[in-house]
Amino acid sequence: MDTAGRWIGRGEALERLGVKTQTLYAYVSRGRIAARPDPANPRRSLYAVQDIARLSGGASDDHEATEILPFEAPPSRGEALIQSSLSVVAGGRLFYRGMDAVQLSQASTLEDTARLLWDAREANPFAGIAPRIDGVSGASARPRLFAALSRRAEEDPSSKGRTLADLKIEAAQVLTEVIDAVAGTGPRMYFHQRLGRVWKVLERDNHLIRRALVLAADHELDAAVLATRAAAGGGASPAGAAMAGLSALVTSPLAMDLSRTTAWVIEARRDPALAVRRRIETGGTVPGFGTDGWPGGDPRAAALIEAADLPRDLVAVVRAGEAASGLAPDFGLALALVARRLDLPREGAGDLLLLGRLAGLLGHALDQSVEGSPVAARLRYVGPRPGSH
């Protein structure tokens, strides 16, 4: 039977596998079965026949069927192993609980993506959340974001001994309050619509904010994920754990590169050839190009740039950088280009990254609090011999 490239609905997938719905979801979460949104109804999922055939004992000679995914490989000597069901990069694509992130971004909202990452598809934790009367202050989006998150980190009890259902509702409250802090407590629209409203983005362009938030939500293990899981493993609330993660993210190489890329896009927009030449002449590199870990280029960057319908001057920036570096745009450049395309504040690209990743970090906090493997490290003392001074 030719199974390559075929996708089927949930009912047929359950029938072929002979399992219950929760088992199917578990297969998807662990990357055993690829899933994607149904083009006819993005709130439904389609499942890869090829993966179902492999699990049910059908023959498959396809390369992907025998590929060892990152979570299946044993840890190297000296590495800590952190088990996560949230995201994985496989076959040059990023998957959120087994679903292709690029395909999700075509129609899903950040709320949809949060529910997927939090494994909250059966009940909506965002239902009925009302805005807080006591808002937070700050001159720009970034201080208000951290003020709202730190307030919840101080207010919320430990995650120890609490039910997963309650923690999911709390995570939804946290994410909503942070969006309120950045966008204001206006009409209860989708998060991307509310951000577009405060940033004065044309309604027809709000989809770019939505796509950017979804694509930024998670990306395997980095310092932000490690900090979040370490805090959650120690009993921190979802807000407290996510606060630790965002604090690591905001000073990470990714965030620093994004700031440099944003500045370069603003400079290069006036004269791309001159901006590139200045970088090369001073021995520098062109920011925003080169995708470590993505041999074929970061699919998130390609999808976001394609959807942006960039004006001629920003297209020239991309072409000049590609010609000079010989490399594909990275996700940071895509965020910076979208921010300039929408005329967001100078830190707009970074704000999109932080708000999107907050949904994912809250997911890691939930995952670690309830089902996560211990985050353990051994401290080896290398200081002066005790009593030697």
C-alpha positions as CSV (number, residue, x, y, z in Angstrom):
1,M,0.0,0.0,0.0
2,D,1.4,3.4,-0.9
3,T,1.3,5.5,2.3
4,A,3.7,8.3,1.3
5,G,2.2,11.8,1.7
6,R,-1.2,10.6,2.8
7,W,-3.2,12.1,5.7
8,I,-6.3,10.8,7.4
9,G,-8.8,12.0,10.1
10,R,-8.9,11.0,13.7
11,G,-11.7,8.4,13.3
12,E,-9.9,6.5,10.6
13,A,-6.5,6.8,12.5
14,L,-8.1,5.3,15.7
15,E,-9.7,2.5,13.7
16,R,-6.4,1.6,12.0
17,L,-4.4,1.7,15.2
18,G,-7.1,0.1,17.4
19,V,-6.4,2.5,20.2
20,K,-8.3,5.1,22.2
21,T,-8.2,8.9,21.5
22,Q,-5.8,9.6,24.4
23,T,-3.3,7.0,23.1
24,L,-3.4,8.6,19.6
25,Y,-2.6,12.0,21.3
26,A,0.2,10.4,23.2
27,Y,1.7,9.1,19.9
28,V,1.5,12.6,18.5
29,S,3.0,14.2,21.6
30,R,6.0,11.8,21.5
31,G,6.6,12.4,17.8
32,R,5.6,8.9,16.8
33,I,2.8,10.1,14.5
34,A,3.1,13.3,12.6
35,A,0.0,15.5,12.6
36,R,-1.1,18.7,10.8
37,P,-4.2,21.0,10.8
38,D,-7.0,20.0,8.5
39,P,-7.1,22.6,5.7
40,A,-10.9,22.3,5.7
41,N,-11.1,22.9,9.4
42,P,-7.9,24.1,11.2
43,R,-9.3,23.1,14.6
44,R,-9.2,19.4,13.5
45,S,-6.1,17.4,12.9
46,L,-5.0,15.0,10.2
47,Y,-2.5,12.2,10.9
48,A,0.2,10.7,8.7
49,V,-0.8,7.3,7.3
50,Q,2.9,6.4,6.9
51,D,3.5,6.7,10.7
52,I,0.3,4.9,11.5
53,A,1.3,2.0,9.2
54,R,4.6,1.7,10.9
55,L,3.1,1.6,14.4
56,S,0.4,-0.9,13.4
57,G,3.0,-3.2,11.8
58,G,2.7,-2.1,8.2
59,A,5.8,-2.1,6.0
60,S,7.5,1.2,5.2
61,D,10.9,1.7,3.5
62,D,10.8,5.5,3.8
63,H,13.8,7.2,5.3
64,E,11.7,9.0,7.9
65,A,10.4,5.6,9.2
66,T,13.8,4.6,10.3
67,E,15.2,7.9,11.3
68,I,16.3,8.2,14.9
69,L,14.6,11.3,16.3
70,P,16.5,13.4,18.9
71,F,14.4,12.1,21.8
72,E,15.0,8.5,20.8
73,A,18.8,8.8,20.9
74,P,20.6,7.9,24.2
75,P,22.2,10.9,26.0
76,S,25.9,11.4,25.6
77,R,28.2,10.7,28.5
78,G,27.9,13.6,31.0
79,E,24.7,15.0,29.5
80,A,21.6,15.5,31.6
81,L,18.4,14.1,30.1
82,I,15.3,16.2,30.3
83,Q,12.1,14.6,29.0
84,S,9.7,16.9,27.2
85,S,6.6,16.3,25.2
86,L,6.4,19.9,23.8
87,S,8.5,20.2,20.7
88,V,11.1,18.5,18.6
89,V,13.0,19.3,15.3
90,A,12.9,16.3,12.9
91,G,13.4,16.1,9.2
92,G,14.2,19.8,9.0
93,R,10.9,20.8,10.5
94,L,9.7,22.0,14.0
95,F,6.9,20.0,15.6
96,Y,4.7,21.1,18.5
97,R,3.4,17.9,20.2
98,G,3.8,16.1,16.8
99,M,2.2,18.9,14.7
100,D,4.1,20.9,12.2
101,A,4.6,24.4,13.6
102,V,4.7,26.1,10.2
103,Q,1.4,24.5,9.2
104,L,-0.1,25.4,12.6
105,S,0.9,29.0,12.0
106,Q,-1.2,29.3,8.9
107,A,-4.5,29.4,10.9
108,S,-3.9,28.8,14.6
109,T,-3.9,31.6,17.2
110,L,-1.5,31.8,20.1
111,E,-4.3,30.6,22.3
112,D,-4.8,27.5,20.2
113,T,-1.0,26.9,20.3
114,A,-0.9,27.3,24.0
115,R,-3.6,24.7,24.5
116,L,-1.8,22.3,22.2
117,L,1.5,22.8,24.0
118,W,-0.2,22.5,27.4
119,D,-2.1,19.4,26.3
120,A,-5.3,21.3,27.1
121,R,-7.4,20.4,24.0
122,E,-10.3,18.8,25.9
123,A,-11.1,21.8,28.1
124,N,-10.4,25.5,27.3
125,P,-8.4,27.1,30.2
126,F,-8.9,30.5,28.7
127,A,-12.7,30.4,29.1
128,G,-14.2,33.0,31.3
129,I,-11.0,34.8,32.3
130,A,-11.8,38.4,33.1
131,P,-9.3,41.3,33.1
132,R,-7.7,42.5,36.4
133,I,-8.7,45.9,37.6
134,D,-5.3,46.7,39.0
135,G,-3.0,47.0,36.0
136,V,0.7,47.4,35.9
137,S,2.7,50.4,34.7
138,G,5.7,50.9,32.5
139,A,6.9,53.2,29.7
140,S,7.0,50.4,27.1
141,A,5.8,46.9,26.5
142,R,8.9,45.1,28.0
143,P,8.7,46.6,31.5
144,R,5.0,46.0,31.7
145,L,5.4,42.4,30.5
146,F,7.9,41.6,33.3
147,A,5.9,43.6,35.9
148,A,2.8,41.5,35.2
149,L,4.7,38.3,35.2
150,S,6.7,39.0,38.4
151,R,3.5,40.1,40.2
152,R,1.9,36.7,39.4
153,A,5.2,34.9,40.4
154,E,4.9,36.6,43.8
155,E,1.2,36.0,44.3
156,D,0.8,32.4,43.1
157,P,1.3,29.4,45.4
158,S,3.8,26.6,44.7
159,S,2.8,24.1,42.1
160,K,3.5,21.2,44.5
161,G,0.5,19.1,45.3
162,R,-1.8,20.9,42.9
163,T,-3.9,19.4,40.0
164,L,-2.8,19.8,36.4
165,A,-6.2,21.2,35.6
166,D,-5.8,24.0,38.1
167,L,-2.3,24.7,36.9
168,K,-3.5,25.0,33.3
169,I,-6.1,27.5,34.3
170,E,-3.5,29.5,36.2
171,A,-1.1,29.4,33.2
172,A,-4.0,30.8,31.0
173,Q,-4.6,33.6,33.6
174,V,-0.9,34.4,33.6
175,L,-0.6,34.6,29.8
176,T,-3.8,36.7,29.6
177,E,-2.6,39.1,32.2
178,V,0.7,39.6,30.4
179,I,-1.1,40.3,27.2
180,D,-3.3,42.7,29.1
181,A,-0.2,44.5,30.4
182,V,1.2,44.9,26.9
183,A,-2.0,45.6,24.9
184,G,-4.3,47.0,27.5
185,T,-7.5,45.6,28.9
186,G,-9.7,46.4,25.9
187,P,-12.2,44.2,24.2
188,R,-11.7,40.4,24.7
189,M,-10.4,39.7,21.2
190,Y,-7.7,37.2,20.3
191,F,-4.3,38.1,21.6
192,H,-2.8,38.9,18.2
193,Q,-5.8,41.2,17.5
194,R,-5.3,43.1,20.7
195,L,-1.6,43.5,20.1
196,G,-2.4,44.7,16.6
197,R,-4.8,47.2,18.1
198,V,-2.3,48.8,20.5
199,W,0.4,48.8,17.8
200,K,-2.0,50.4,15.3
201,V,-1.6,47.6,12.8
202,L,-4.1,47.4,9.9
203,E,-6.6,44.6,10.6
204,R,-5.7,42.8,7.4
205,D,-2.0,42.5,8.6
206,N,-2.8,41.1,12.1
207,H,-2.2,37.6,10.7
208,L,1.5,38.4,10.7
209,I,1.5,39.0,14.4
210,R,-0.5,35.8,14.9
211,R,2.0,33.7,12.8
212,A,5.0,35.2,14.5
213,L,3.7,34.4,18.0
214,V,2.9,30.8,17.0
215,L,6.2,30.2,15.4
216,A,8.1,31.7,18.3
217,A,6.3,29.6,21.0
218,D,8.9,26.9,21.5
219,H,12.1,25.4,20.1
220,E,13.5,22.4,21.9
221,L,16.1,22.8,24.7
222,D,17.8,26.1,25.4
223,A,18.8,28.1,28.5
224,A,15.2,29.5,28.9
225,V,13.7,26.0,28.9
226,L,16.3,24.7,31.3
227,A,15.8,27.7,33.7
228,T,12.0,27.2,33.5
229,R,12.1,23.5,34.2
230,A,14.7,23.9,37.0
231,A,12.4,26.4,38.8
232,A,9.3,24.3,38.2
233,G,11.0,21.2,39.4
234,G,11.7,23.1,42.6
235,G,8.1,23.9,43.1
236,A,7.7,27.3,41.5
237,S,4.3,28.4,40.2
238,P,3.9,28.5,36.4
239,A,4.4,32.2,36.5
240,G,7.6,31.9,38.7
241,A,9.0,29.2,36.4
242,A,8.3,31.1,33.3
243,M,9.8,34.3,34.8
244,A,13.0,32.4,35.3
245,G,12.9,31.3,31.7
246,L,12.1,34.7,30.2
247,S,14.9,36.2,32.3
248,A,17.3,33.8,30.7
249,L,15.9,34.4,27.3
250,V,16.1,38.2,27.4
251,T,19.8,38.1,27.8
252,S,20.5,35.0,25.7
253,P,22.6,35.0,22.5
254,L,19.3,34.7,20.6
255,A,17.9,37.9,22.0
256,M,21.2,39.7,21.6
257,D,21.4,38.6,17.9
258,L,17.8,39.7,17.4
259,S,18.7,43.2,18.7
260,R,21.7,43.4,16.4
261,T,19.6,42.1,13.5
262,T,16.9,44.7,14.1
263,A,19.4,47.5,14.1
264,W,21.0,46.2,10.9
265,V,17.6,46.0,9.1
266,I,16.8,49.6,10.0
267,E,20.3,50.6,8.7
268,A,20.2,48.5,5.6
269,R,16.7,49.6,4.6
270,R,18.1,52.9,3.5
271,D,20.9,51.5,1.4
272,P,21.3,47.6,1.5
273,A,24.4,47.5,-0.6
274,L,26.2,50.1,1.5
275,A,25.1,48.5,4.7
276,V,26.5,45.1,3.6
277,R,29.7,46.6,2.3
278,R,30.4,48.3,5.7
279,R,30.0,45.1,7.5
280,I,32.3,43.2,5.2
281,E,34.9,45.9,5.2
282,T,35.1,46.0,8.9
283,G,35.5,42.2,9.1
284,G,32.0,41.6,10.4
285,T,29.2,39.3,9.3
286,V,25.8,40.3,8.1
287,P,23.3,39.8,11.0
288,G,20.3,37.6,10.5
289,F,21.8,35.0,8.1
290,G,22.9,31.5,8.9
291,T,20.7,28.9,10.5
292,D,22.6,26.6,12.9
293,G,20.8,23.4,13.3
294,W,18.8,23.9,10.1
295,P,20.9,22.5,7.2
296,G,18.1,23.4,4.7
297,G,17.3,26.7,6.3
298,D,14.9,27.5,9.2
299,P,11.4,26.8,7.8
300,R,9.9,29.3,10.3
301,A,11.9,32.1,8.8
302,A,10.9,31.1,5.2
303,A,7.2,30.8,6.1
304,L,7.1,34.1,7.9
305,I,8.9,36.0,5.2
306,E,6.8,34.5,2.5
307,A,3.6,35.5,4.3
308,A,4.8,39.1,5.0
309,D,4.5,40.4,1.5
310,L,7.5,42.6,2.1
311,P,7.8,46.0,0.4
312,R,10.6,46.4,-2.2
313,D,13.1,48.0,0.2
314,L,12.9,45.1,2.7
315,V,13.1,42.6,-0.1
316,A,16.3,44.3,-1.2
317,V,17.7,43.9,2.4
318,V,17.1,40.2,2.2
319,R,18.6,39.8,-1.2
320,A,21.7,41.8,-0.3
321,G,22.3,39.8,2.8
322,E,21.8,36.5,1.0
323,A,24.2,37.5,-1.7
324,A,26.9,38.6,0.7
325,S,26.6,35.8,3.2
326,G,25.6,32.9,0.9
327,L,23.2,31.9,3.8
328,A,19.5,31.8,4.3
329,P,17.6,34.2,6.6
330,D,17.2,33.0,10.2
331,F,14.1,33.4,12.3
332,G,15.4,36.5,14.0
333,L,15.7,38.3,10.7
334,A,12.1,37.2,9.8
335,L,10.8,38.7,13.1
336,A,12.8,41.9,12.5
337,L,11.4,42.2,8.9
338,V,7.8,41.7,10.1
339,A,8.3,44.3,12.8
340,R,9.5,46.8,10.2
341,R,6.8,45.8,7.7
342,L,4.2,46.5,10.4
343,D,6.0,49.6,11.7
344,L,6.1,48.2,15.3
345,P,8.1,49.9,18.0
346,R,11.9,49.3,17.8
347,E,11.7,46.5,20.3
348,G,8.7,45.0,18.6
349,A,10.5,41.9,17.2
350,G,11.9,41.1,20.6
351,D,8.4,41.6,22.2
352,L,6.9,39.1,19.7
353,L,9.6,36.6,20.6
354,L,9.1,37.0,24.3
355,L,5.3,36.9,24.2
356,G,5.3,33.8,21.9
357,R,7.9,32.0,24.0
358,L,6.0,32.7,27.2
359,A,3.2,30.4,26.0
360,G,5.8,27.6,25.4
361,L,7.7,28.3,28.7
362,L,4.4,28.0,30.6
363,G,4.0,24.7,28.9
364,H,7.4,23.5,30.1
365,A,6.5,24.7,33.6
366,L,3.3,22.6,33.5
367,D,5.1,19.6,32.0
368,Q,7.8,19.7,34.6
369,S,5.6,20.3,37.6
370,V,3.4,17.3,36.9
371,E,5.3,14.8,34.7
372,G,8.8,16.0,34.3
373,S,11.9,14.0,35.0
374,P,14.1,15.5,37.8
375,V,16.4,18.3,36.7
376,A,19.5,17.3,38.6
377,A,23.1,18.5,38.3
378,R,26.1,17.9,40.5
379,L,28.2,20.9,41.7
380,R,32.0,20.1,41.7
381,Y,33.9,22.4,43.9
382,V,37.2,23.6,42.4
383,G,38.0,26.5,44.7
384,P,40.8,26.8,47.3
385,R,41.4,23.8,49.6
386,P,39.4,24.3,52.8
387,G,41.5,25.7,55.6
388,S,44.3,26.7,53.2
389,H,44.0,30.4,54.0
